[in-house]
Amino acid sequence: MGDKYPKLKVAAVNAAPVFLDREASTEKACQFIREAGANGAKVIAFPEGFIPAHPVWFHFHPGTDNVASRLSLQLLKNSVIIPEKEPAGGPEIAALCQAAKDAGTYVIMGLCEKESLYSGTMYNSQVFISPEGRYMGKHQKIMPTVGERFVHKVGSADTFGAFQTEYGPISGLMCSENFNPLAIFALASEGTMIHAMAWPNHRPINARQPLVENISISAQGFARMTKAYVIASAGSVDERMIKMLEPNERQEQFLRNPANSGGSVIVAPDASIVAGPMGNEEGLLYADVDLENCLKTKLHLDFAGHYNRPDIFQLHINRQTPRLYVQEGNPWGFGADAGCGADNGDSGEGDCSCDDEPGAGGRGKS
């Protein structure tokens, strides 16, 4: 009989968050998850920074002016703390996990992550959740793009890679990461079968290429190189966002032009578009996918296998977790859980029990 490969329905969310409102954006996301599950989707992908927003104000305001500073503070206050280990904890992740369980679908959620309640450090992240409602892990954007650098830190190396599922490896990247050739090759080497591209609400006002066109080209390019199905999910623009961004007349015209936002699309391994692209309208985009097609296309061009030269080209990835603050001995017991998250009831001396193997957090596990 030989190997069999699954057929399934996937979905892309094309929508705006409830701008800079963490709780309302989470509730809106859960509604989309349950709707997609009710319609049979087994994998659902969300736009970049859907909870609570993507920092698009840097397209319109200087990074430290009053408007940008005020909106950046709201982003920090409404960002999500992601647990390092199970159980998930935290109301937002817990709500998303419950919605995924109710829907019986994998969820790849774009959100703004912060390190802790008392930290000013944020990451541009994707959270992966299983159909059983289990937090699988996260991917932090490798390198923030343009204005994102005002608020986002570079991602940690141990959050890069594909997650193992019953549908094969599933991966995700955000915006410009999706045309990073080394990242693409690394995910191809991990055998990704379904890839979630997360995109913001719009591109810079002077960009030559509209977002919808940029997304389609990027999704088709990624699919052609990796031989994976690509679910590209884009944000849209609504009245709340326009009002809170305080644009000038030219900027408001740009935001109200439906050609400049949205653009979710689903692409097959042969680079053909199988659903979309959408415009600025809110909704779910669906496609039925046959993962056997990933293997059909790899028979001819497997860039991570027979159609490459390992004696010439090699890619090495460092997945060690960088640590800025490490305690070595703590005789006074101050901050016993700082730096590693361990709480073993002693003075903090000895081995730290929270050091996982590189690549932990759901990768390589079913």
N, C-alpha and C positions, 0 to 999 in steps of 0.2 A: 504493500500500500504506500509506503514511503511517508515522508513528513507532510503534515497539513498545516496550513497557515490560516489564521482567522479572518473572517469578514466582520466588519463592525461599522457602526455609524459614529461619526465624530461631529463636533460642533465648535464654532467660533462665535464669541460674543463680540458684537459691534455696538458699543454704547459708551455714554459718558458716565462717570461716577457722579455721586451726589457730592459735588466739588468741595473738598476739604472737610468732609463730614464722615469720619471713620465708621460710626455706628450705622448711619443711613446707607453708606456705600456697601457695607457688609450685608445689610438686609437686602439691598438690591441685588447683590451678587448671589445670595442664597436663592432668591426668586428665580434668577436665570438658571442656576444649577438644577433646581427642582423641575423647571419647565423643560430643560434639555433632557433630563432623565426620563420624564414622562413621555417624551417623544422618541425615546430609544437610544439616545447618545450614550456612548461608553467612554468617551474622552471629550472634555470640554476645556477650551483654552480662553483666557481673559486677556484684555489689553494690558499694556505696561502701566504700572502705577494705578490700577483701578481703585485700590483702597489706599489712601483716600483721594489721591490725585497724582498726576505727573506735574513736575514744576515747570509748566509751559510759560509761566509769567516771565521767565528769563528771555523769551523771544521778544518781549515788549518793554521791559523795564531794566534799568541798570541793576546790577546784582545787590547793591547796598542802599538803594533808594528806599523811601518810606513804604511804597507799595510792595516791592519785592521782599523787604525785610519782614513786613507784617504777614505776607502770605507764606513765607518760609517758616516763620514761627508757628503758624497754624498747621503747616505740614508736619512739623516736629511733634506738636501736641496731638495730632490725629494719626500719627504713624503707629505701626503694629509691632509689638514685641513678639518675636518668634521663639518658641521653646527650643532649647538645644537637645532635649531628649523627650521621649514619651513619659507620662501622658502629656498631651498637648498643653492643657492649661491655657488661660487667657480667653476672654470672651469671643474675640474675633476668630481666632484659629479654631476654637471649639465649635463655633456656629458653622463655619465652613466645613468642618469635618462631619458635623451632623447632617448638613445638607447633602454632602457627597454620599453619605451612607443612605440617606432617604432616597436619593436618585439612583444609587448603584452605579456611579460613574467616577472615573478619574477626573480630578480637577487640577488645572495648572493656573494658579492665581497670581496676577501681577499686583504687587503692593509695595508701599514704602515701609521699610523695616527700620526700627531703631533699636539700639543695643539694650537700653534699659530706661526705666522711668526717669532716671537722673542723668542721662547721657544726652549730649547734643550731636551724637554721631548717627547718621542714617545711611542705609543702603537701598539700592534699587534692586528688588528681589522678586523671584518667582517661587511660590510655594507649591509643592506637589502633595496631593492627597489621594488616598486609595479609595476604591468603591466601598471598602469596609469602614470608611471614616477614619483612617489612620493617617496621621501626619508622617509622610515619608521622608521629607527633607526639603531643601531649598537650593536655589541657584542665585547667587549675588552677581550683579553685572560686573564683568571683569574691569571695564574702564568706563566711568561716566562720560557722557558726551556733551561737549560744549557747556551750556549753562547748568547742566546737572552737577557739574563739579563744585558749584557753590554750596550744594546741600548733601551730595552723596559721596561716600567714601568708596574706594576701589574694593571690589569683591574679594572675599577670601578664597584661596586656591582650592580648599577642600570642598567647595560647593559646586565645582565644575564637573559635569559628566552626566551620563544617561542613567535612568532608573530602570531596573529590571521589572517587567510586568508579564502577565499572561499573554499580552499582545506583543511581546518583544521589548527591546529597549525603547524608552520614551525620553526625549530630551527637550530642552527649552533654552532659548536665548532671547535677548531683548534688543530691539531696534538695530543700531549699527553693529552690534555683535554678530548679527546674522550674515554679514559679509566679511568677517574676519577669517582669512583663509586658514589660519592655524586652528582656530576653534572649529571651523567646519570639518577639517580633516580629522581632528581629534574625535568628534562625535561620529563621523563616518567609521573610524577605527573601532569605536565602541558598538557599532552595528545599529545605530538608531533606526527605528522603523517608522516612528511618528514623532514629528518635531513641532513644538509649539513656539511660534514667533509672536512676541508681544510688542506692540507698537503704541506710541502715544496718540494724542488727539489731533495733532497737526505738526507740520514741519516749520522751520523758521520762515518768516514772512518773505524773505528774499530768495528762498530756495527756488531753483529753476524747475524742479520736477515736483508735481503735486504728490501728496502722500500716497494716494491710491495707486498711482503709477509706480512709485518707488517700491511699495510693498509687493506688488505683483512681480516686478523684475527680481527683487531679492528672493521671494519665495520660489520662483521658478529656477533661479540660479542655485539655491540651496538644494532643491529637490534633484536637480540634474547632477550635482556633484556627489550627494550622499545616497541617492536612490531611495529616499524616504518620502512618506507623505508629509506635507507641511500644512499645518493649521495656523494661518496668520490672522491674529486678532487685533483690531485697531480701535482706538478710542474715537468718540465723536464729540461734537460741541453742542452744548445746550445753553439756554438763556441764563441759568444760574452762573455758569462758568464765565460767560461774556461779561455779566455785570460785575463779578468779583475781580476779574482781571483789569478792570478800569482802562480799557483801550482808548486810544485816540481814534479819530474818525477813520483814518486809513486802516488802522489795525482792526477796527470793528468790521469794516467792509471785508477784510481778509477772513475774519472768523465766521462771518455770515455766508461766505461763499461755500456752498456744499461741495464744491470740487476740492476743497483744501483739507477735508477731514474724512474720517472713516476709511474704508477700503479693505475690509476683511475679505480674505480669499482662501480657498483650499486647493492645493496643488498636488498632483499625482507624481510618482517617482520618475515618470518620463517627461516631467516639466509641463504637462498639460493642465490647464485650469479646469477643475471639476465642479467648482461652486464659486459664485461671486464673479467679480468683486462687488461688494456692497458700496453704498455711498455714505452719506452722513446720517442715514436713518438708524434708529435703534432696533436691534433684534438679534436673532440667532441665525447663523448660517450653517446648514447641514450638508454632509456628504457621506455616501456609503463607500467604504474603502475595502479593498481586497489586498491584504498584505502579501499575497503571493506575487503581486506585481513588483514589489520591492526586489524579490529574488530574480524575476525575469529580466529586469533591467541590469542587475548586477552580473548576470551571465556574460554580458558584453563588456561592461566597464565597471569593474569593482576597484575603485581608486584606493581603497584600504586593503586590497588583496592582490589578485593576479594582475591587475592593470597598473602596477607601480613597481618601483625598483628600490627595495630596502637597502641595497648595497650603495645607493646614491643618496636617497632621501630618508631622513630619520627625524621623528618628532619626539621630544622628551617633555613630560609634564611633571611639574613639582606640585604635589597635593598636600604638602605639609602645611599645617595651620600656623600662620605667624602669630606670635604672642608679644604684645607690647609690655605687659605687666606680668612678671613671674616672680613668685615668692619662693625663697630658699630658706626654709626655717622661719619660724614665727613664734619666738619664745613668749611674747606677751599676749598672743592670741588675738591681735587686732586684725579685723578683716579676714577671718579664717576662711571665708569662701570666695575671697576676691582672687581674680586672676585665673582660676580654674573651675569654679563652680562647685567644688567638692565640699561636703559638709559631713565629715566623719567623726565629729564630736571631740577631736583632740586639738592640740595647739596649732595644727596646720603643718607640722613637720612630717617628713616621709613622702612616699610616692603619692602623686596626684591621681586619683582613681578615675578622672574624667577624660584622660587622654585616649581618644579612640584611634583606631587604625586609620591611615590616610584613606580618604574616599568614603568614610562612613556616612550615615544619614540616609540609608535606603538604597544606595547604589550597590549593584551586585547582589541584591537580595530580592527575592520574589515576595 
